[in-house]
Amino acid sequence: MANSIWTIEEFTCAGCGMNYTATREEHSEAHTGSFKCGICSGVVHAWSGKHHFFGWQAVKTKPPVFGKRWAGVGW
């Protein structure tokens, strides 16, 4: 049975550099599992122990905006 300790952790795929987040949940019994990257199919994280990861999501980042460094600055 799971208790109420949940944390959100971030992982990076070693194959392509894609970032993911997952929720880690502590359990009283051992669990094993792994998560594969949706881009390159490499293993992002594998686990074994009294915890489980779920809710995997790709981290959405905004691309850099060039030429707007001083936007909004009143000169």
Predicted model as a PDB file, atoms N, CA, C, CB and O in Angstrom, pLDDT in the B-factor column:
MODEL        1                                                                  
ATOM      1  N   MET A   1       0.843  -1.187   0.000  1.00 45.00           N  
ATOM      2  CA  MET A   1       0.000   0.000   0.000  1.00 45.00           C  
ATOM      3  C   MET A   1       0.884   1.245   0.000  1.00 45.00           C  
ATOM      4  CB  MET A   1      -0.957   0.001   1.223  1.00 45.00           C  
ATOM      5  O   MET A   1       1.891   1.305   0.705  1.00 45.00           O  
ATOM      6  N   ALA A   2       0.507   2.198  -0.770  1.00 48.00           N  
ATOM      7  CA  ALA A   2       1.283   3.437  -0.893  1.00 48.00           C  
ATOM      8  C   ALA A   2       0.921   4.397   0.241  1.00 48.00           C  
ATOM      9  CB  ALA A   2       1.032   4.108  -2.270  1.00 48.00           C  
ATOM     10  O   ALA A   2      -0.209   4.423   0.728  1.00 48.00           O  
ATOM     11  N   ASN A   3       1.912   5.174   0.637  1.00 51.00           N  
ATOM     12  CA  ASN A   3       1.611   6.242   1.588  1.00 51.00           C  
ATOM     13  C   ASN A   3       1.478   7.546   0.810  1.00 51.00           C  
ATOM     14  CB  ASN A   3       2.719   6.353   2.694  1.00 51.00           C  
ATOM     15  O   ASN A   3       1.400   7.523  -0.418  1.00 51.00           O  
ATOM     16  N   SER A   4       1.450   8.665   1.494  1.00 63.00           N  
ATOM     17  CA  SER A   4       1.160   9.929   0.820  1.00 63.00           C  
ATOM     18  C   SER A   4       2.406  10.742   0.466  1.00 63.00           C  
ATOM     19  CB  SER A   4       0.262  10.756   1.684  1.00 63.00           C  
ATOM     20  O   SER A   4       2.296  11.941   0.208  1.00 63.00           O  
ATOM     21  N   ILE A   5       3.583  10.121   0.447  1.00 80.00           N  
ATOM     22  CA  ILE A   5       4.794  10.867   0.111  1.00 80.00           C  
ATOM     23  C   ILE A   5       5.028  10.810  -1.396  1.00 80.00           C  
ATOM     24  CB  ILE A   5       6.022  10.303   0.877  1.00 80.00           C  
ATOM     25  O   ILE A   5       5.405   9.769  -1.934  1.00 80.00           O  
ATOM     26  N   TRP A   6       4.802  11.929  -2.069  1.00 90.00           N  
ATOM     27  CA  TRP A   6       5.020  12.038  -3.511  1.00 90.00           C  
ATOM     28  C   TRP A   6       5.981  13.195  -3.751  1.00 90.00           C  
ATOM     29  CB  TRP A   6       3.667  12.251  -4.287  1.00 90.00           C  
ATOM     30  O   TRP A   6       5.877  14.241  -3.110  1.00 90.00           O  
ATOM     31  N   THR A   7       6.901  13.006  -4.662  1.00 94.00           N  
ATOM     32  CA  THR A   7       7.787  14.091  -5.085  1.00 94.00           C  
ATOM     33  C   THR A   7       7.851  14.086  -6.602  1.00 94.00           C  
ATOM     34  CB  THR A   7       9.216  13.942  -4.462  1.00 94.00           C  
ATOM     35  O   THR A   7       7.711  13.036  -7.228  1.00 94.00           O  
ATOM     36  N   ILE A   8       8.059  15.244  -7.191  1.00 95.00           N  
ATOM     37  CA  ILE A   8       8.236  15.343  -8.640  1.00 95.00           C  
ATOM     38  C   ILE A   8       9.724  15.484  -8.905  1.00 95.00           C  
ATOM     39  CB  ILE A   8       7.429  16.552  -9.249  1.00 95.00           C  
ATOM     40  O   ILE A   8      10.391  16.352  -8.342  1.00 95.00           O  
ATOM     41  N   GLU A   9      10.236  14.612  -9.778  1.00 96.00           N  
ATOM     42  CA  GLU A   9      11.650  14.603 -10.099  1.00 96.00           C  
ATOM     43  C   GLU A   9      11.837  14.805 -11.595  1.00 96.00           C  
ATOM     44  CB  GLU A   9      12.308  13.292  -9.640  1.00 96.00           C  
ATOM     45  O   GLU A   9      10.956  14.484 -12.392  1.00 96.00           O  
ATOM     46  N   GLU A  10      12.994  15.342 -11.965  1.00 96.00           N  
ATOM     47  CA  GLU A  10      13.290  15.601 -13.377  1.00 96.00           C  
ATOM     48  C   GLU A  10      14.423  14.687 -13.836  1.00 96.00           C  
ATOM     49  CB  GLU A  10      13.666  17.095 -13.603  1.00 96.00           C  
ATOM     50  O   GLU A  10      15.383  14.443 -13.104  1.00 96.00           O  
ATOM     51  N   PHE A  11      14.290  14.190 -15.064  1.00 96.00           N  
ATOM     52  CA  PHE A  11      15.264  13.276 -15.654  1.00 96.00           C  
ATOM     53  C   PHE A  11      15.608  13.768 -17.059  1.00 96.00           C  
ATOM     54  CB  PHE A  11      14.714  11.812 -15.692  1.00 96.00           C  
ATOM     55  O   PHE A  11      14.786  14.395 -17.727  1.00 96.00           O  
ATOM     56  N   THR A  12      16.831  13.476 -17.497  1.00 95.00           N  
ATOM     57  CA  THR A  12      17.274  13.827 -18.842  1.00 95.00           C  
ATOM     58  C   THR A  12      17.691  12.564 -19.565  1.00 95.00           C  
ATOM     59  CB  THR A  12      18.438  14.850 -18.803  1.00 95.00           C  
ATOM     60  O   THR A  12      18.446  11.753 -19.029  1.00 95.00           O  
ATOM     61  N   CYS A  13      17.201  12.397 -20.781  1.00 95.00           N  
ATOM     62  CA  CYS A  13      17.571  11.247 -21.598  1.00 95.00           C  
ATOM     63  C   CYS A  13      19.043  11.385 -21.995  1.00 95.00           C  
ATOM     64  CB  CYS A  13      16.653  11.135 -22.864  1.00 95.00           C  
ATOM     65  O   CYS A  13      19.453  12.415 -22.531  1.00 95.00           O  
ATOM     66  N   ALA A  14      19.829  10.350 -21.732  1.00 94.00           N  
ATOM     67  CA  ALA A  14      21.253  10.374 -22.086  1.00 94.00           C  
ATOM     68  C   ALA A  14      21.454  10.277 -23.591  1.00 94.00           C  
ATOM     69  CB  ALA A  14      21.995   9.233 -21.390  1.00 94.00           C  
ATOM     70  O   ALA A  14      22.495  10.690 -24.101  1.00 94.00           O  
ATOM     71  N   GLY A  15      20.476   9.738 -24.308  1.00 94.00           N  
ATOM     72  CA  GLY A  15      20.600   9.577 -25.748  1.00 94.00           C  
ATOM     73  C   GLY A  15      20.394  10.857 -26.539  1.00 94.00           C  
ATOM     74  O   GLY A  15      21.178  11.161 -27.437  1.00 94.00           O  
ATOM     75  N   CYS A  16      19.347  11.613 -26.216  1.00 93.00           N  
ATOM     76  CA  CYS A  16      19.028  12.791 -27.029  1.00 93.00           C  
ATOM     77  C   CYS A  16      18.919  14.085 -26.230  1.00 93.00           C  
ATOM     78  CB  CYS A  16      17.744  12.560 -27.757  1.00 93.00           C  
ATOM     79  O   CYS A  16      18.806  15.161 -26.818  1.00 93.00           O  
ATOM     80  N   GLY A  17      18.950  14.002 -24.902  1.00 93.00           N  
ATOM     81  CA  GLY A  17      18.905  15.208 -24.080  1.00 93.00           C  
ATOM     82  C   GLY A  17      17.510  15.709 -23.748  1.00 93.00           C  
ATOM     83  O   GLY A  17      17.372  16.772 -23.143  1.00 93.00           O  
ATOM     84  N   MET A  18      16.466  14.966 -24.129  1.00 94.00           N  
ATOM     85  CA  MET A  18      15.092  15.372 -23.817  1.00 94.00           C  
ATOM     86  C   MET A  18      14.884  15.304 -22.311  1.00 94.00           C  
ATOM     87  CB  MET A  18      14.055  14.471 -24.558  1.00 94.00           C  
ATOM     88  O   MET A  18      15.338  14.363 -21.660  1.00 94.00           O  
ATOM     89  N   ASN A  19      14.198  16.298 -21.758  1.00 95.00           N  
ATOM     90  CA  ASN A  19      13.929  16.348 -20.320  1.00 95.00           C  
ATOM     91  C   ASN A  19      12.516  15.867 -20.027  1.00 95.00           C  
ATOM     92  CB  ASN A  19      14.128  17.775 -19.779  1.00 95.00           C  
ATOM     93  O   ASN A  19      11.575  16.150 -20.769  1.00 95.00           O  
ATOM     94  N   TYR A  20      12.391  15.136 -18.932  1.00 97.00           N  
ATOM     95  CA  TYR A  20      11.103  14.607 -18.491  1.00 97.00           C  
ATOM     96  C   TYR A  20      10.940  14.841 -16.996  1.00 97.00           C  
ATOM     97  CB  TYR A  20      10.981  13.101 -18.823  1.00 97.00           C  
ATOM     98  O   TYR A  20      11.924  14.964 -16.265  1.00 97.00           O  
ATOM     99  N   THR A  21       9.691  14.903 -16.548  1.00 97.00           N  
ATOM    100  CA  THR A  21       9.391  14.889 -15.127  1.00 97.00           C  
ATOM    101  C   THR A  21       8.528  13.666 -14.847  1.00 97.00           C  
ATOM    102  CB  THR A  21       8.678  16.208 -14.677  1.00 97.00           C  
ATOM    103  O   THR A  21       7.811  13.180 -15.722  1.00 97.00           O  
ATOM    104  N   ALA A  22       8.608  13.175 -13.608  1.00 97.00           N  
ATOM    105  CA  ALA A  22       7.783  12.056 -13.162  1.00 97.00           C  
ATOM    106  C   ALA A  22       7.522  12.223 -11.673  1.00 97.00           C  
ATOM    107  CB  ALA A  22       8.469  10.682 -13.463  1.00 97.00           C  
ATOM    108  O   ALA A  22       8.311  12.838 -10.956  1.00 97.00           O  
ATOM    109  N   THR A  23       6.424  11.676 -11.227  1.00 96.00           N  
ATOM    110  CA  THR A  23       6.092  11.698  -9.815  1.00 96.00           C  
ATOM    111  C   THR A  23       6.610  10.411  -9.178  1.00 96.00           C  
ATOM    112  CB  THR A  23       4.557  11.856  -9.599  1.00 96.00           C  
ATOM    113  O   THR A  23       6.342   9.311  -9.661  1.00 96.00           O  
ATOM    114  N   ARG A  24       7.350  10.569  -8.093  1.00 95.00           N  
ATOM    115  CA  ARG A  24       7.883   9.429  -7.342  1.00 95.00           C  
ATOM    116  C   ARG A  24       6.991   9.203  -6.136  1.00 95.00           C  
ATOM    117  CB  ARG A  24       9.370   9.667  -6.906  1.00 95.00           C  
ATOM    118  O   ARG A  24       6.697  10.126  -5.375  1.00 95.00           O  
ATOM    119  N   GLU A  25       6.566   7.959  -5.976  1.00 94.00           N  
ATOM    120  CA  GLU A  25       5.702   7.590  -4.864  1.00 94.00           C  
ATOM    121  C   GLU A  25       6.382   6.493  -4.052  1.00 94.00           C  
ATOM    122  CB  GLU A  25       4.307   7.125  -5.370  1.00 94.00           C  
ATOM    123  O   GLU A  25       6.833   5.489  -4.604  1.00 94.00           O  
ATOM    124  N   GLU A  26       6.451   6.692  -2.747  1.00 91.00           N  
ATOM    125  CA  GLU A  26       7.048   5.695  -1.848  1.00 91.00           C  
ATOM    126  C   GLU A  26       6.026   4.602  -1.551  1.00 91.00           C  
ATOM    127  CB  GLU A  26       7.540   6.358  -0.525  1.00 91.00           C  
ATOM    128  O   GLU A  26       4.838   4.873  -1.376  1.00 91.00           O  
ATOM    129  N   HIS A  27       6.515   3.352  -1.498  1.00 88.00           N  
ATOM    130  CA  HIS A  27       5.667   2.191  -1.205  1.00 88.00           C  
ATOM    131  C   HIS A  27       6.296   1.366  -0.095  1.00 88.00           C  
ATOM    132  CB  HIS A  27       5.456   1.322  -2.473  1.00 88.00           C  
ATOM    133  O   HIS A  27       7.485   1.501   0.193  1.00 88.00           O  
ATOM    134  N   SER A  28       5.507   0.525   0.514  1.00 88.00           N  
ATOM    135  CA  SER A  28       6.029  -0.380   1.534  1.00 88.00           C  
ATOM    136  C   SER A  28       6.580  -1.663   0.903  1.00 88.00           C  
ATOM    137  CB  SER A  28       4.932  -0.720   2.555  1.00 88.00           C  
ATOM    138  O   SER A  28       7.323  -2.403   1.548  1.00 88.00           O  
ATOM    139  N   GLU A  29       6.216  -1.927  -0.360  1.00 90.00           N  
ATOM    140  CA  GLU A  29       6.692  -3.101  -1.086  1.00 90.00           C  
ATOM    141  C   GLU A  29       7.585  -2.672  -2.241  1.00 90.00           C  
ATOM    142  CB  GLU A  29       5.507  -3.944  -1.603  1.00 90.00           C  
ATOM    143  O   GLU A  29       7.455  -1.564  -2.761  1.00 90.00           O  
ATOM    144  N   ALA A  30       8.491  -3.559  -2.637  1.00 92.00           N  
ATOM    145  CA  ALA A  30       9.428  -3.252  -3.729  1.00 92.00           C  
ATOM    146  C   ALA A  30       8.720  -3.238  -5.087  1.00 92.00           C  
ATOM    147  CB  ALA A  30      10.578  -4.276  -3.748  1.00 92.00           C  
ATOM    148  O   ALA A  30       7.811  -4.029  -5.344  1.00 92.00           O  
ATOM    149  N   HIS A  31       9.162  -2.320  -5.944  1.00 87.00           N  
ATOM    150  CA  HIS A  31       8.667  -2.185  -7.315  1.00 87.00           C  
ATOM    151  C   HIS A  31       9.864  -2.065  -8.247  1.00 87.00           C  
ATOM    152  CB  HIS A  31       7.715  -0.947  -7.460  1.00 87.00           C  
ATOM    153  O   HIS A  31      10.919  -1.567  -7.854  1.00 87.00           O  
ATOM    154  N   THR A  32       9.699  -2.517  -9.468  1.00 94.00           N  
ATOM    155  CA  THR A  32      10.712  -2.287 -10.500  1.00 94.00           C  
ATOM    156  C   THR A  32      10.018  -1.715 -11.723  1.00 94.00           C  
ATOM    157  CB  THR A  32      11.483  -3.604 -10.856  1.00 94.00           C  
ATOM    158  O   THR A  32       8.825  -1.938 -11.930  1.00 94.00           O  
ATOM    159  N   GLY A  33      10.756  -0.988 -12.521  1.00 95.00           N  
ATOM    160  CA  GLY A  33      10.191  -0.436 -13.734  1.00 95.00           C  
ATOM    161  C   GLY A  33      11.212   0.381 -14.485  1.00 95.00           C  
ATOM    162  O   GLY A  33      12.339   0.571 -14.027  1.00 95.00           O  
ATOM    163  N   SER A  34      10.810   0.858 -15.637  1.00 97.00           N  
ATOM    164  CA  SER A  34      11.675   1.734 -16.429  1.00 97.00           C  
ATOM    165  C   SER A  34      10.800   2.601 -17.319  1.00 97.00           C  
ATOM    166  CB  SER A  34      12.694   0.910 -17.280  1.00 97.00           C  
ATOM    167  O   SER A  34       9.630   2.303 -17.560  1.00 97.00           O  
ATOM    168  N   PHE A  35      11.402   3.683 -17.802  1.00 97.00           N  
ATOM    169  CA  PHE A  35      10.718   4.593 -18.710  1.00 97.00           C  
ATOM    170  C   PHE A  35      11.631   4.853 -19.890  1.00 97.00           C  
ATOM    171  CB  PHE A  35      10.324   5.923 -17.999  1.00 97.00           C  
ATOM    172  O   PHE A  35      12.814   5.148 -19.718  1.00 97.00           O  
ATOM    173  N   LYS A  36      11.070   4.741 -21.110  1.00 97.00           N  
ATOM    174  CA  LYS A  36      11.845   4.980 -22.330  1.00 97.00           C  
ATOM    175  C   LYS A  36      11.468   6.309 -22.954  1.00 97.00           C  
ATOM    176  CB  LYS A  36      11.632   3.848 -23.339  1.00 97.00           C  
ATOM    177  O   LYS A  36      10.319   6.746 -22.885  1.00 97.00           O  
ATOM    178  N   CYS A  37      12.449   6.938 -23.560  1.00 96.00           N  
ATOM    179  CA  CYS A  37      12.281   8.230 -24.219  1.00 96.00           C  
ATOM    180  C   CYS A  37      11.341   8.103 -25.418  1.00 96.00           C  
ATOM    181  CB  CYS A  37      13.646   8.789 -24.666  1.00 96.00           C  
ATOM    182  O   CYS A  37      11.426   7.151 -26.194  1.00 96.00           O  
ATOM    183  N   GLY A  38      10.458   9.067 -25.550  1.00 94.00           N  
ATOM    184  CA  GLY A  38       9.540   9.109 -26.682  1.00 94.00           C  
ATOM    185  C   GLY A  38      10.198   9.570 -27.964  1.00 94.00           C  
ATOM    186  O   GLY A  38       9.614   9.418 -29.037  1.00 94.00           O  
ATOM    187  N   ILE A  39      11.401  10.131 -27.886  1.00 93.00           N  
ATOM    188  CA  ILE A  39      12.103  10.622 -29.073  1.00 93.00           C  
ATOM    189  C   ILE A  39      13.050   9.560 -29.624  1.00 93.00           C  
ATOM    190  CB  ILE A  39      12.883  11.906 -28.743  1.00 93.00           C  
ATOM    191  O   ILE A  39      12.967   9.210 -30.802  1.00 93.00           O  
ATOM    192  N   CYS A  40      13.946   9.045 -28.788  1.00 95.00           N  
ATOM    193  CA  CYS A  40      14.981   8.119 -29.274  1.00 95.00           C  
ATOM    194  C   CYS A  40      14.831   6.691 -28.748  1.00 95.00           C  
ATOM    195  CB  CYS A  40      16.337   8.640 -28.893  1.00 95.00           C  
ATOM    196  O   CYS A  40      15.621   5.821 -29.116  1.00 95.00           O  
ATOM    197  N   SER A  41      13.850   6.434 -27.906  1.00 96.00           N  
ATOM    198  CA  SER A  41      13.560   5.120 -27.316  1.00 96.00           C  
ATOM    199  C   SER A  41      14.633   4.627 -26.344  1.00 96.00           C  
ATOM    200  CB  SER A  41      13.390   4.106 -28.410  1.00 96.00           C  
ATOM    201  O   SER A  41      14.626   3.454 -25.971  1.00 96.00           O  
ATOM    202  N   GLY A  42      15.555   5.498 -25.928  1.00 96.00           N  
ATOM    203  CA  GLY A  42      16.548   5.137 -24.922  1.00 96.00           C  
ATOM    204  C   GLY A  42      15.914   5.103 -23.541  1.00 96.00           C  
ATOM    205  O   GLY A  42      14.913   5.778 -23.302  1.00 96.00           O  
ATOM    206  N   VAL A  43      16.483   4.330 -22.636  1.00 96.00           N  
ATOM    207  CA  VAL A  43      15.971   4.264 -21.268  1.00 96.00           C  
ATOM    208  C   VAL A  43      16.352   5.556 -20.539  1.00 96.00           C  
ATOM    209  CB  VAL A  43      16.533   3.007 -20.516  1.00 96.00           C  
ATOM    210  O   VAL A  43      17.533   5.861 -20.376  1.00 96.00           O  
ATOM    211  N   VAL A  44      15.357   6.295 -20.111  1.00 97.00           N  
ATOM    212  CA  VAL A  44      15.575   7.539 -19.387  1.00 97.00           C  
ATOM    213  C   VAL A  44      15.859   7.239 -17.912  1.00 97.00           C  
ATOM    214  CB  VAL A  44      14.349   8.475 -19.530  1.00 97.00           C  
ATOM    215  O   VAL A  44      16.750   7.836 -17.307  1.00 97.00           O  
ATOM    216  N   HIS A  45      15.094   6.309 -17.347  1.00 96.00           N  
ATOM    217  CA  HIS A  45      15.290   5.956 -15.937  1.00 96.00           C  
ATOM    218  C   HIS A  45      14.757   4.554 -15.696  1.00 96.00           C  
ATOM    219  CB  HIS A  45      14.589   6.979 -14.997  1.00 96.00           C  
ATOM    220  O   HIS A  45      13.698   4.187 -16.203  1.00 96.00           O  
ATOM    221  N   ALA A  46      15.500   3.772 -14.915  1.00 97.00           N  
ATOM    222  CA  ALA A  46      15.059   2.455 -14.460  1.00 97.00           C  
ATOM    223  C   ALA A  46      15.152   2.452 -12.943  1.00 97.00           C  
ATOM    224  CB  ALA A  46      15.920   1.295 -15.095  1.00 97.00           C  
ATOM    225  O   ALA A  46      16.085   3.023 -12.380  1.00 97.00           O  
ATOM    226  N   TRP A  47      14.197   1.815 -12.275  1.00 95.00           N  
ATOM    227  CA  TRP A  47      14.179   1.830 -10.824  1.00 95.00           C  
ATOM    228  C   TRP A  47      13.845   0.452 -10.254  1.00 95.00           C  
ATOM    229  CB  TRP A  47      13.178   2.860 -10.326  1.00 95.00           C  
ATOM    230  O   TRP A  47      13.220  -0.384 -10.907  1.00 95.00           O  
ATOM    231  N   SER A  48      14.280   0.252  -9.031  1.00 95.00           N  
ATOM    232  CA  SER A  48      14.013  -0.960  -8.283  1.00 95.00           C  
ATOM    233  C   SER A  48      14.106  -0.597  -6.807  1.00 95.00           C  
ATOM    234  CB  SER A  48      15.012  -2.115  -8.665  1.00 95.00           C  
ATOM    235  O   SER A  48      15.138  -0.104  -6.351  1.00 95.00           O  
ATOM    236  N   GLY A  49      13.059  -0.832  -6.078  1.00 93.00           N  
ATOM    237  CA  GLY A  49      13.064  -0.493  -4.664  1.00 93.00           C  
ATOM    238  C   GLY A  49      11.663  -0.179  -4.180  1.00 93.00           C  
ATOM    239  O   GLY A  49      10.678  -0.504  -4.843  1.00 93.00           O  
ATOM    240  N   LYS A  50      11.582   0.443  -3.044  1.00 92.00           N  
ATOM    241  CA  LYS A  50      10.286   0.735  -2.429  1.00 92.00           C  
ATOM    242  C   LYS A  50       9.734   2.075  -2.898  1.00 92.00           C  
ATOM    243  CB  LYS A  50      10.407   0.728  -0.909  1.00 92.00           C  
ATOM    244  O   LYS A  50       9.268   2.889  -2.100  1.00 92.00           O  
ATOM    245  N   HIS A  51       9.798   2.281  -4.185  1.00 92.00           N  
ATOM    246  CA  HIS A  51       9.243   3.485  -4.798  1.00 92.00           C  
ATOM    247  C   HIS A  51       8.831   3.153  -6.231  1.00 92.00           C  
ATOM    248  CB  HIS A  51      10.274   4.664  -4.769  1.00 92.00           C  
ATOM    249  O   HIS A  51       9.255   2.146  -6.798  1.00 92.00           O  
ATOM    250  N   HIS A  52       8.016   4.001  -6.791  1.00 93.00           N  
ATOM    251  CA  HIS A  52       7.507   3.831  -8.156  1.00 93.00           C  
ATOM    252  C   HIS A  52       7.420   5.206  -8.797  1.00 93.00           C  
ATOM    253  CB  HIS A  52       6.108   3.112  -8.168  1.00 93.00           C  
ATOM    254  O   HIS A  52       7.162   6.194  -8.109  1.00 93.00           O  
ATOM    255  N   PHE A  53       7.630   5.283 -10.100  1.00 95.00           N  
ATOM    256  CA  PHE A  53       7.520   6.540 -10.839  1.00 95.00           C  
ATOM    257  C   PHE A  53       6.335   6.455 -11.786  1.00 95.00           C  
ATOM    258  CB  PHE A  53       8.829   6.851 -11.620  1.00 95.00           C  
ATOM    259  O   PHE A  53       6.134   5.437 -12.448  1.00 95.00           O  
ATOM    260  N   PHE A  54       5.557   7.514 -11.850  1.00 95.00           N  
ATOM    261  CA  PHE A  54       4.400   7.556 -12.752  1.00 95.00           C  
ATOM    262  C   PHE A  54       4.169   8.993 -13.209  1.00 95.00           C  
ATOM    263  CB  PHE A  54       3.123   6.989 -12.054  1.00 95.00           C  
ATOM    264  O   PHE A  54       4.802   9.924 -12.712  1.00 95.00           O  
ATOM    265  N   GLY A  55       3.263   9.159 -14.153  1.00 96.00           N  
ATOM    266  CA  GLY A  55       2.924  10.497 -14.644  1.00 96.00           C  
ATOM    267  C   GLY A  55       4.037  11.138 -15.449  1.00 96.00           C  
ATOM    268  O   GLY A  55       4.242  12.349 -15.364  1.00 96.00           O  
ATOM    269  N   TRP A  56       4.754  10.350 -16.226  1.00 97.00           N  
ATOM    270  CA  TRP A  56       5.881  10.887 -17.013  1.00 97.00           C  
ATOM    271  C   TRP A  56       5.383  11.913 -18.023  1.00 97.00           C  
ATOM    272  CB  TRP A  56       6.635   9.745 -17.744  1.00 97.00           C  
ATOM    273  O   TRP A  56       4.407  11.680 -18.736  1.00 97.00           O  
ATOM    274  N   GLN A  57       6.071  13.055 -18.071  1.00 96.00           N  
ATOM    275  CA  GLN A  57       5.726  14.114 -19.023  1.00 96.00           C  
ATOM    276  C   GLN A  57       6.992  14.759 -19.554  1.00 96.00           C  
ATOM    277  CB  GLN A  57       4.816  15.177 -18.364  1.00 96.00           C  
ATOM    278  O   GLN A  57       7.962  14.952 -18.820  1.00 96.00           O  
ATOM    279  N   ALA A  58       6.972  15.087 -20.830  1.00 95.00           N  
ATOM    280  CA  ALA A  58       8.091  15.823 -21.417  1.00 95.00           C  
ATOM    281  C   ALA A  58       8.055  17.250 -20.894  1.00 95.00           C  
ATOM    282  CB  ALA A  58       8.034  15.799 -22.978  1.00 95.00           C  
ATOM    283  O   ALA A  58       6.985  17.845 -20.767  1.00 95.00           O  
ATOM    284  N   VAL A  59       9.219  17.791 -20.595  1.00 93.00           N  
ATOM    285  CA  VAL A  59       9.309  19.168 -20.117  1.00 93.00           C  
ATOM    286  C   VAL A  59       9.245  20.080 -21.329  1.00 93.00           C  
ATOM    287  CB  VAL A  59      10.621  19.411 -19.290  1.00 93.00           C  
ATOM    288  O   VAL A  59      10.067  19.982 -22.241  1.00 93.00           O  
ATOM    289  N   LYS A  60       8.272  20.954 -21.329  1.00 85.00           N  
ATOM    290  CA  LYS A  60       8.107  21.886 -22.446  1.00 85.00           C  
ATOM    291  C   LYS A  60       8.841  23.169 -22.122  1.00 85.00           C  
ATOM    292  CB  LYS A  60       6.604  22.169 -22.733  1.00 85.00           C  
ATOM    293  O   LYS A  60       8.535  23.845 -21.140  1.00 85.00           O  
ATOM    294  N   THR A  61       9.802  23.495 -22.948  1.00 76.00           N  
ATOM    295  CA  THR A  61      10.559  24.726 -22.755  1.00 76.00           C  
ATOM    296  C   THR A  61      10.290  25.661 -23.918  1.00 76.00           C  
ATOM    297  CB  THR A  61      12.074  24.438 -22.622  1.00 76.00           C  
ATOM    298  O   THR A  61       9.967  25.224 -25.023  1.00 76.00           O  
ATOM    299  N   LYS A  62      10.423  26.928 -23.662  1.00 70.00           N  
ATOM    300  CA  LYS A  62      10.250  27.915 -24.720  1.00 70.00           C  
ATOM    301  C   LYS A  62      11.585  28.115 -25.426  1.00 70.00           C  
ATOM    302  CB  LYS A  62       9.711  29.263 -24.151  1.00 70.00           C  
ATOM    303  O   LYS A  62      12.621  28.217 -24.769  1.00 70.00           O  
ATOM    304  N   PRO A  63      11.574  28.173 -26.747  1.00 69.00           N  
ATOM    305  CA  PRO A  63      12.829  28.426 -27.460  1.00 69.00           C  
ATOM    306  C   PRO A  63      13.315  29.841 -27.171  1.00 69.00           C  
ATOM    307  CB  PRO A  63      12.649  28.217 -28.986  1.00 69.00           C  
ATOM    308  O   PRO A  63      12.509  30.724 -26.876  1.00 69.00           O  
ATOM    309  N   PRO A  64      14.616  30.064 -27.252  1.00 64.00           N  
ATOM    310  CA  PRO A  64      15.126  31.417 -27.017  1.00 64.00           C  
ATOM    311  C   PRO A  64      14.606  32.387 -28.069  1.00 64.00           C  
ATOM    312  CB  PRO A  64      16.659  31.419 -27.014  1.00 64.00           C  
ATOM    313  O   PRO A  64      14.434  32.029 -29.234  1.00 64.00           O  
ATOM    314  N   VAL A  65      14.358  33.616 -27.640  1.00 64.00           N  
ATOM    315  CA  VAL A  65      13.893  34.657 -28.554  1.00 64.00           C  
ATOM    316  C   VAL A  65      15.070  35.579 -28.815  1.00 64.00           C  
ATOM    317  CB  VAL A  65      12.660  35.446 -27.967  1.00 64.00           C  
ATOM    318  O   VAL A  65      15.577  36.231 -27.902  1.00 64.00           O  
ATOM    319  N   PHE A  66      15.495  35.629 -30.053  1.00 65.00           N  
ATOM    320  CA  PHE A  66      16.638  36.450 -30.423  1.00 65.00           C  
ATOM    321  C   PHE A  66      16.189  37.848 -30.830  1.00 65.00           C  
ATOM    322  CB  PHE A  66      17.422  35.794 -31.558  1.00 65.00           C  
ATOM    323  O   PHE A  66      15.144  38.013 -31.459  1.00 65.00           O  
ATOM    324  N   GLY A  67      16.985  38.856 -30.467  1.00 62.00           N  
ATOM    325  CA  GLY A  67      16.687  40.221 -30.854  1.00 62.00           C  
ATOM    326  C   GLY A  67      15.698  40.921 -29.948  1.00 62.00           C  
ATOM    327  O   GLY A  67      15.270  42.031 -30.265  1.00 62.00           O  
ATOM    328  N   LYS A  68      15.323  40.327 -28.849  1.00 58.00           N  
ATOM    329  CA  LYS A  68      14.339  40.930 -27.952  1.00 58.00           C  
ATOM    330  C   LYS A  68      14.910  41.176 -26.562  1.00 58.00           C  
ATOM    331  CB  LYS A  68      13.111  40.044 -27.854  1.00 58.00           C  
ATOM    332  O   LYS A  68      14.161  41.309 -25.594  1.00 58.00           O  
ATOM    333  N   ARG A  69      16.212  41.234 -26.464  1.00 59.00           N  
ATOM    334  CA  ARG A  69      16.849  41.368 -25.160  1.00 59.00           C  
ATOM    335  C   ARG A  69      16.369  42.602 -24.405  1.00 59.00           C  
ATOM    336  CB  ARG A  69      18.349  41.421 -25.324  1.00 59.00           C  
ATOM    337  O   ARG A  69      16.148  42.541 -23.195  1.00 59.00           O  
ATOM    338  N   TRP A  70      16.211  43.689 -25.086  1.00 58.00           N  
ATOM    339  CA  TRP A  70      15.851  44.925 -24.422  1.00 58.00           C  
ATOM    340  C   TRP A  70      14.393  45.290 -24.633  1.00 58.00           C  
ATOM    341  CB  TRP A  70      16.727  46.039 -24.903  1.00 58.00           C  
ATOM    342  O   TRP A  70      14.011  46.440 -24.418  1.00 58.00           O  
ATOM    343  N   ALA A  71      13.586  44.352 -25.042  1.00 58.00           N  
ATOM    344  CA  ALA A  71      12.173  44.642 -25.244  1.00 58.00           C  
ATOM    345  C   ALA A  71      11.539  45.095 -23.930  1.00 58.00           C  
ATOM    346  CB  ALA A  71      11.437  43.406 -25.803  1.00 58.00           C  
ATOM    347  O   ALA A  71      11.764  44.472 -22.892  1.00 58.00           O  
ATOM    348  N   GLY A  72      10.792  46.113 -23.959  1.00 59.00           N  
ATOM    349  CA  GLY A  72      10.116  46.621 -22.780  1.00 59.00           C  
ATOM    350  C   GLY A  72      10.935  47.554 -21.912  1.00 59.00           C  
ATOM    351  O   GLY A  72      10.433  48.069 -20.913  1.00 59.00           O  
ATOM    352  N   VAL A  73      12.186  47.778 -22.276  1.00 57.00           N  
ATOM    353  CA  VAL A  73      13.031  48.680 -21.517  1.00 57.00           C  
ATOM    354  C   VAL A  73      12.805  50.094 -22.032  1.00 57.00           C  
ATOM    355  CB  VAL A  73      14.529  48.274 -21.622  1.00 57.00           C  
ATOM    356  O   VAL A  73      12.975  50.362 -23.221  1.00 57.00           O  
ATOM    357  N   GLY A  74      12.432  50.978 -21.156  1.00 57.00           N  
ATOM    358  CA  GLY A  74      12.173  52.358 -21.569  1.00 57.00           C  
ATOM    359  C   GLY A  74      13.455  53.182 -21.618  1.00 57.00           C  
ATOM    360  O   GLY A  74      14.012  53.534 -20.579  1.00 57.00           O  
ATOM    361  N   TRP A  75      13.909  53.482 -22.800  1.00 53.00           N  
ATOM    362  CA  TRP A  75      15.124  54.284 -22.965  1.00 53.00           C  
ATOM    363  C   TRP A  75      14.773  55.700 -23.135  1.00 53.00           C  
ATOM    364  CB  TRP A  75      15.947  53.820 -24.132  1.00 53.00           C  
ATOM    365  O   TRP A  75      15.659  56.541 -23.289  1.00 53.00           O  
TER     366      TRP A  75                                                      
ENDMDL                                                                          
END                                                                             
